[in-house]
């Protein structure tokens, strides 16, 4: 069973992780989805997302995407890669 469930549209991606759903705005491209990190919001909870939670979520998505041809790339507002 997968640890993460990813759904979305051309304009946002929902990532279900640890019984919560994080929504990232962004843009669908041919090889994946470019998710703007600062656009994150919780769907189930209205709490502020802590930096360590964001880092854990991104690491889990990157681990799952490792062998996939379709990837979610996390970017800053200026389009640079989020590290």
VMD Tcl script that draws the C-alpha trace (Angstrom):
set ca {
  {0.00 0.00 0.00}
  {1.27 3.46 -0.87}
  {2.04 5.89 1.90}
  {0.90 8.81 -0.26}
  {-2.11 9.36 -2.51}
  {-1.83 12.10 -5.14}
  {-4.75 13.58 -7.08}
  {-5.36 16.91 -8.74}
  {-6.09 18.99 -11.81}
  {-4.08 21.11 -14.23}
  {-3.89 23.87 -11.60}
  {-3.44 22.13 -8.24}
  {-2.32 18.85 -6.69}
  {-3.70 17.25 -3.51}
  {-1.31 15.06 -1.55}
  {-2.85 12.79 1.09}
  {-0.25 11.94 3.72}
  {-0.68 10.79 7.32}
  {-4.47 11.28 7.34}
  {-4.24 14.85 6.09}
  {-4.45 16.42 2.65}
  {-2.12 19.19 1.51}
  {-3.05 21.21 -1.58}
  {-0.40 22.91 -3.70}
  {-1.19 25.32 -6.49}
  {0.93 25.10 -9.58}
  {0.88 23.92 -13.16}
  {0.69 20.59 -14.95}
  {3.45 20.02 -17.50}
  {4.28 17.16 -19.86}
  {6.68 15.44 -17.45}
  {5.03 16.29 -14.15}
  {3.50 18.92 -11.94}
  {5.28 22.05 -10.74}
  {3.96 22.74 -7.23}
  {4.51 26.18 -5.70}
  {5.57 25.56 -2.09}
  {4.19 28.86 -0.72}
  {0.71 27.98 -2.00}
  {0.29 25.01 0.36}
  {-2.90 24.73 2.37}
  {-4.42 21.94 4.41}
  {-7.72 20.60 3.11}
  {-8.85 18.67 6.22}
  {-7.38 20.96 8.89}
  {-7.11 24.73 9.02}
  {-3.84 24.71 10.94}
  {-0.64 26.43 9.86}
  {1.85 24.01 8.34}
  {5.14 23.85 10.20}
  {8.41 23.85 8.25}
  {9.32 20.37 9.51}
  {5.92 19.01 8.35}
  {6.44 20.55 4.91}
  {9.94 19.08 4.67}
  {8.69 15.62 5.71}
  {5.85 15.75 3.17}
  {8.16 16.81 0.32}
  {10.71 14.10 1.19}
  {7.96 11.45 1.16}
  {6.68 12.61 -2.24}
  {10.19 12.67 -3.71}
  {10.84 9.15 -2.38}
  {7.64 7.85 -3.97}
  {8.35 9.67 -7.26}
  {11.92 8.37 -7.46}
  {11.19 5.65 -10.06}
  {8.27 7.38 -11.78}
  {8.35 9.16 -15.12}
  {5.76 11.66 -13.81}
  {7.20 13.74 -10.99}
  {6.06 16.52 -8.71}
  {8.65 19.28 -8.66}
  {8.45 21.66 -5.70}
  {9.38 25.22 -6.62}
  {9.62 28.64 -4.97}
  {7.56 31.61 -6.16}
  {10.34 32.62 -8.56}
  {10.37 29.16 -10.19}
  {13.61 28.00 -8.59}
  {13.77 24.51 -7.11}
  {12.71 24.24 -3.46}
  {15.47 22.57 -1.43}
}
mol new
graphics top color blue
foreach p $ca { graphics top sphere $p radius 0.5 }
foreach p [lrange $ca 0 end-1] q [lrange $ca 1 end] { graphics top cylinder $p $q radius 0.2 }
display resetview
